[in-house]
Amino acid sequence: MRRRASLLPKSYFPRHTENRMVLEGGLQNARVEFFTRKANNLYCLLKNRYGWMNELIRDLDTVIEIGAGAGFFPAVYRQENYSY
């Protein structure tokens, strides 16, 4: 199998001090920003990630969200009796 040519000459691993992400890993800040700003791109991504579950989860099913970062599942899950 032939390897594709890379755009970069080698793997790039920036130092932590070069990271331009503000509040990296801040789950609470991510939730506040998501629910106050409602970024359409992120909402579309989450809808694609979680939306398919809506048709599989029934009214009495228990849903446990594990390892999902900021816990955005309730934002895209559309059932009336869902509680979190």
N, C-alpha and C positions, 0 to 999 in steps of 0.2 A: 504494500500500500504506500502510495506516495504522499509525503507531507506537503501541506500547502505552505506557501511562503508567508511569513509573518510581516506585518507592517513595521514592527519594531525589530531592531537587530537582536534583542534579547529580552527576557522577562524583566518587567519594571516593578520594583517594590519600593515605593516612596517611604521615607522616614516619617515617623509619626508627626514630627514637627512640620512637615510639608503638607499634611492633610488639611484640605480646605473645608472639610465637613464640620459645620458648627454643631455642637452638642451631639457628637457621634455616640450612638448607643443610648441616648436619652429617651426611654420609652414613654415616660410621662409627658415630656415635651412634644414627642411625635403625636401622641393622642390629642393633646390640647390643640396643636396646630391643625391636625386633620379635621377635628370637629368644629373648629372656629373658621377655618379658611375654605374647607371643602374643595380641595384641589381636584379638578376634574380628571387629570391624568392618573393620579393615584386611585381615585374612586373607580375608574374604568379598569385599572389593573386588578384591584381587589375584587371587583365584580366578576372578572374573568377567572380569578383564582378560586373564589368561594361560591359564585352564583350557581354552578352546576349542582351544588348540594341541596338547593331549595326543593328540587323535585324528588330527592331521595329521602329526606328527613320527614318523618310523619309527625303528627301532632303530639303523641305521647313519648317520642324518642328522647333520650337524654344525649345532649351534645356536650362533649368535653373538648375544649380547645387547648392543645398541648404544644408548647414550643412555637407559638405563632407570633412571637414578637410583641407588638403593641396591642394585640387582641382586637383586631378590626372586624372580626366575623359578624358581630351584631349589626354593624353598619350596612352589610349587604344581605343579611338573612332576613327574609320578608315573611315571617309568620306572626300572626296576631298574639298567640299565647306564649311566645318566647320570652324567657326571663334570664337575666344574667347577673 
